[in-house]
């Protein structure tokens, strides 16, 4: 069973009959991906039902099929669910800037039970959004993270209800950051739960801060067993590893996550490939100074943006034009930066090799020759 089956099987039960659960959290994280322009205003006036949102979304002809996990699929399913019929949406805020290197989108959902869920969208199709994902590795805070905290402050000044805050992918990172770094009094009195659904962590400065420590006991991180995104960077919050119907990187897609009634099906541990990537990337990032990370990331995305494209779709649609423009931009990169890119790739390869060696050494240390001979004789 997945999240769509959950809506079919449990959608007739109100929040009064069955309290909010971790699967509901993912439902609202999916809805946060929706393009709500000209449907939901930035004002915290909650007068748009999910049925109205769905009708207007379809009437306006919005198409988000470029997102691997199209939120329209869930939106069309949820409108027939009794559980979500009292939900009202407001405070939709969307901001993308290639110059500012930010992609930010969120909305607030009033559940009808006296609580609200603040949902932050993950990365969309824009180069600005993908660039911000990488900027998280070296910046003390990104514009999107700062906006997440400011958004929660604005919401709390306009409402008085308890808040749950969450998101998927980068949206999960924004949820954690916003909850930690919003106004201290509001953080301590209004936020009842924080969810990061396979969202990346933080650099050491943030993960060891007092603000981050203040939300740790209220935060749940949910990652699939072959997670790639959710294992990135640091994090000390409670983490739940779950099963998925997909393999490898496809497990990042929330429609693949396995559901048991009103919770996710737990896995025993991270897959070997995910654990390997986790250790490799941590070693690699740890071997680079922040200025090196910035230099490499800037060089890569400056080259991509030199094509004139602002989205991955545009890059793909004009392959040859994009390729030639990128090639020209790469040729203009200074020898020093070219050297940094090359050295960083060498360090990445070396980190992976070290991980393999460590695992081989552990196996060798556990090896018992006498036992091996005995087992071979039995065979």
C-alpha positions in Angstrom: 0.0 0.0 0.0 1.2 3.5 -0.8 0.1 7.0 0.0 -2.6 6.9 -2.7 -4.0 3.7 -1.3 -3.9 5.3 2.2 -6.4 8.0 0.9 -8.7 5.2 -0.5 -8.5 3.0 2.7 -8.4 5.6 5.5 -9.7 8.8 3.8 -13.2 8.3 5.4 -11.9 8.7 8.9 -11.8 12.3 10.2 -9.0 13.7 12.4 -11.4 13.4 15.3 -11.7 9.7 14.7 -8.1 9.0 13.9 -5.5 11.6 15.0 -2.9 13.2 12.7 -0.2 10.7 11.7 3.1 10.5 9.8 1.4 9.5 6.6 -0.9 12.6 6.8 2.4 14.6 7.1 3.5 13.3 3.7 0.1 14.1 2.2 0.5 17.8 3.0 4.2 17.7 1.9 3.0 16.5 -1.5 0.3 19.2 -1.7 3.0 21.8 -0.9 4.5 21.1 -4.4 1.3 22.4 -6.1 1.4 25.5 -8.2 -1.2 27.6 -6.5 -0.7 30.9 -8.3 -3.9 32.8 -8.9 -5.7 30.3 -6.6 -4.3 30.9 -3.1 -3.1 34.3 -2.0 -0.1 35.1 0.2 -2.5 36.4 2.9 -3.2 34.1 5.8 -6.9 34.0 4.9 -7.9 30.4 4.8 -10.9 30.4 2.4 -9.8 27.9 -0.2 -10.9 24.2 0.2 -9.0 21.4 -1.4 -12.0 20.9 -3.8 -11.8 24.5 -4.9 -8.0 24.3 -5.2 -8.4 21.2 -7.4 -11.1 22.7 -9.7 -9.2 25.9 -10.2 -5.9 24.0 -10.8 -7.5 22.0 -13.5 -9.4 24.9 -15.0 -6.2 27.0 -15.3 -4.5 24.1 -17.1 -1.6 23.8 -14.7 0.8 21.0 -15.7 3.5 19.8 -13.3 4.2 16.5 -15.0 7.9 17.6 -15.2 8.1 16.8 -11.5 8.9 13.1 -11.1 6.2 12.8 -8.5 3.4 14.9 -10.0 1.3 16.3 -7.1 -1.8 16.6 -9.3 -2.2 12.8 -8.9 -2.7 13.1 -5.2 -4.8 16.3 -5.4 -7.4 14.6 -7.6 -7.6 11.7 -5.2 -7.8 13.7 -2.0 -10.9 15.8 -2.9 -13.2 12.8 -2.3 -11.8 12.0 1.2 -13.9 12.9 4.2 -10.7 13.2 6.3 -9.5 16.3 4.4 -12.8 18.0 3.5 -12.5 20.6 6.2 -8.9 21.5 5.2 -8.5 25.1 4.1 -5.4 26.6 2.4 -3.8 30.0 2.7 -0.5 31.8 2.8 0.9 30.5 -0.5 4.2 32.1 -1.2 6.4 31.3 -4.2 9.7 32.9 -5.0 12.4 31.9 -7.5 15.4 34.0 -8.4 18.4 32.9 -10.5 20.3 36.0 -9.4 19.6 35.3 -5.7 20.1 31.6 -6.2 16.8 30.7 -4.4 13.8 28.6 -5.1 11.2 28.7 -2.4 7.5 27.7 -2.2 5.2 26.9 0.7 1.6 27.1 1.9 -0.3 26.6 5.2 -3.1 24.1 5.6 -5.7 24.6 8.3 -6.8 21.1 9.2 -10.2 21.9 10.8 -9.2 20.3 14.1 -7.6 23.5 15.6 -4.1 22.8 14.2 -2.3 23.8 11.0 0.4 22.2 8.8 3.0 24.4 7.2 4.3 22.6 4.0 7.5 23.5 2.2 8.0 22.4 -1.4 11.1 20.5 -2.4 13.2 21.3 -5.4 11.4 22.1 -8.7 12.6 22.2 -12.3 14.6 25.4 -12.0 18.4 25.7 -12.1 18.1 28.2 -9.2 16.5 25.5 -7.1 19.1 22.9 -7.8 21.9 25.4 -7.3 20.5 26.2 -3.8 20.5 22.5 -3.0 24.3 22.4 -3.4 24.7 25.8 -1.7 23.4 24.2 1.5 26.7 22.3 1.8 28.8 25.4 2.4 26.6 28.4 3.2 25.7 29.3 6.8 22.2 29.7 5.5 20.6 30.0 2.1 18.0 32.6 1.1 15.4 29.9 1.1 16.2 28.7 4.6 16.0 32.3 5.9 12.7 32.8 4.1 11.3 29.6 5.8 12.0 31.1 9.3 10.6 34.5 8.3 7.4 32.8 6.9 6.8 31.0 10.1 7.2 34.2 12.1 4.6 35.9 9.8 2.2 33.1 10.1 2.4 33.0 13.9 1.7 36.7 14.1 -1.6 36.2 12.1 -2.8 32.9 13.7 -2.9 31.4 17.1 -3.1 27.6 16.4 -0.4 24.9 17.1 1.7 24.1 14.1 3.2 21.1 12.4 5.9 21.9 9.9 7.2 19.7 7.2 8.3 19.1 3.6 9.8 16.6 1.2 13.4 16.7 -0.1 14.8 20.3 0.2 11.4 21.2 1.7 12.2 19.0 4.7 15.5 20.9 5.2 13.5 24.2 5.1 11.0 22.8 7.6 13.8 22.0 10.1 15.6 25.2 9.5 12.5 27.4 9.7 11.3 25.7 12.9 14.7 26.0 14.5 15.5 29.6 13.6 12.1 31.3 13.8 11.3 33.5 16.8 12.4 31.7 19.9 9.2 32.3 21.9 7.0 31.2 18.9 9.2 28.1 18.3 8.9 27.0 21.9 5.2 27.7 22.3 3.6 27.0 18.9 5.4 24.2 17.1 4.3 20.7 18.1 6.0 18.6 15.4 8.5 18.9 12.6 8.9 16.4 9.7 11.7 16.0 7.2 10.7 13.6 4.5 14.0 12.4 2.9 15.4 15.9 3.3 19.1 16.7 3.4 20.7 17.7 6.7 22.9 20.7 7.6 26.5 21.8 7.8 28.1 21.4 11.2 27.6 25.0 12.3 23.8 24.6 12.1 23.5 21.0 13.3 25.5 21.9 16.5 23.6 25.1 17.2 21.4 25.8 20.2 18.5 26.6 17.9 18.7 23.2 16.2 19.0 21.4 19.5 15.7 23.2 20.6 13.6 21.3 18.0 15.3 17.9 18.1 12.9 16.2 20.4 9.9 17.4 18.2 11.5 16.4 14.8 11.1 13.2 12.9 13.2 12.4 9.8 11.8 9.8 7.5 14.0 8.3 4.9 13.7 5.2 2.5 16.2 2.4 3.0 18.2 3.4 -0.2 18.1 7.1 0.5 20.5 9.3 -1.3 19.1 12.8 -0.5 18.1 12.3 3.1 21.5 11.0 4.1 23.4 14.1 2.9 25.1 16.3 5.5 24.6 16.3 9.3 21.6 15.7 11.5 20.9 14.5 15.0 17.1 14.1 15.0 15.2 10.9 15.3 15.3 9.0 12.0 12.9 6.4 10.7 14.1 4.2 7.9 11.2 2.9 5.8 10.5 0.4 3.0 9.9 1.4 -0.7 8.5 -0.3 -3.7 11.3 1.2 -5.9 15.0 0.6 -6.0 18.0 3.0 -5.7 17.5 6.7 -6.3 13.9 6.2 -7.4 13.0 5.6 -3.7 13.2 9.4 -3.2 9.8 9.5 -4.9 7.1 9.7 -2.2 4.6 7.6 -4.2 6.9 4.6 -3.7 6.9 4.6 0.1 5.1 1.6 1.7 2.3 2.3 4.1 0.7 0.1 6.8 -2.7 1.5 7.8 -1.6 4.9 9.3 2.2 4.6 9.4 5.1 3.8 7.1 6.5 0.2 6.9 9.8 0.3 8.7 13.0 -1.2 7.3 15.6 -2.8 9.5 18.4 -0.5 8.3 19.8 1.5 5.4 20.7 -0.5 2.4 24.4 -1.2 1.9 24.5 1.2 -1.1 22.9 4.0 0.9 25.3 3.4 3.8 28.2 3.4 1.3 27.1 6.7 -0.2 26.5 8.3 3.2 30.1 7.5 4.3 31.7 8.4 1.0 30.0 11.8 0.6 30.6 12.7 4.3 34.3 12.0 3.8 34.4 13.9 0.5 32.7 17.0 1.8 34.8 16.9 4.9 37.9 17.0 2.7 36.9 20.2 1.0 37.0 23.7 2.5 33.9 25.9 2.1 35.6 28.1 -0.4 36.5 25.1 -2.5 32.9 23.9 -2.5 31.6 27.3 -3.4 34.1 27.6 -6.3 33.3 24.2 -7.8 29.5 24.6 -7.4 29.6 28.2 -8.9 31.7 27.0 -11.9 29.3 24.2 -12.7 26.1 26.2 -12.4 27.5 29.3 -14.1 28.3 27.0 -17.0 24.8 25.6 -17.1 23.2 29.1 -16.8 25.4 30.3 -19.7 23.1 28.3 -22.0 20.4 30.9 -21.3 18.2 28.2 -19.8 16.5 28.7 -16.4 15.1 25.1 -16.0 16.2 21.6 -16.6 13.4 21.2 -19.1 14.7 24.1 -21.2 18.2 22.6 -21.1 16.9 19.3 -22.4 14.7 20.9 -25.0 17.6 22.7 -26.7 20.3 20.2 -26.2 22.7 21.4 -28.9 22.3 25.1 -28.1 22.7 24.4 -24.4 25.7 22.1 -25.0 27.6 24.6 -27.1 27.0 27.4 -24.7 28.0 25.3 -21.7 31.1 24.1 -23.5 32.1 27.7 -24.3 31.5 28.7 -20.6 33.6 25.7 -19.4 36.5 26.8 -21.7 36.5 30.2 -20.0 36.9 28.8 -16.5 40.3 29.7 -15.1 43.0 27.0 -14.7 42.8 27.4 -10.9 39.1 26.6 -10.8 39.5 23.8 -13.3 42.2 22.4 -10.9 39.8 22.7 -8.0 37.1 20.8 -9.9 39.5 18.1 -10.9 40.9 17.7 -7.3 37.5 17.6 -5.8 36.6 14.7 -8.1 39.8 12.9 -7.2 38.9 13.3 -3.5 35.4 11.9 -4.2 36.9 8.9 -5.8 39.4 8.5 -3.0 36.6 8.7 -0.4 34.8 5.9 -2.0 37.9 3.8 -2.2 38.6 4.4 1.5 35.1 3.3 2.4 35.5 0.1 0.4 38.8 -0.6 2.1 37.3 0.0 5.6 34.6 -2.4 4.8 37.0 -5.0 3.5 39.2 -4.6 6.6 36.2 -5.1 8.9 35.3 -8.3 7.0 38.9 -9.5 7.3 39.1 -8.7 11.0 36.0 -10.8 11.6 37.3 -13.7 9.5 37.8 -16.9 11.4 40.0 -19.4 9.3 39.2 -22.4 11.5 35.5 -21.7 11.2 35.8 -21.3 7.4 37.6 -24.6 7.1 34.9 -26.3 9.2 32.1 -24.9 7.1 33.8 -25.9 3.9 34.2 -29.4 5.2 30.5 -29.6 6.0 29.6 -28.6 2.5 
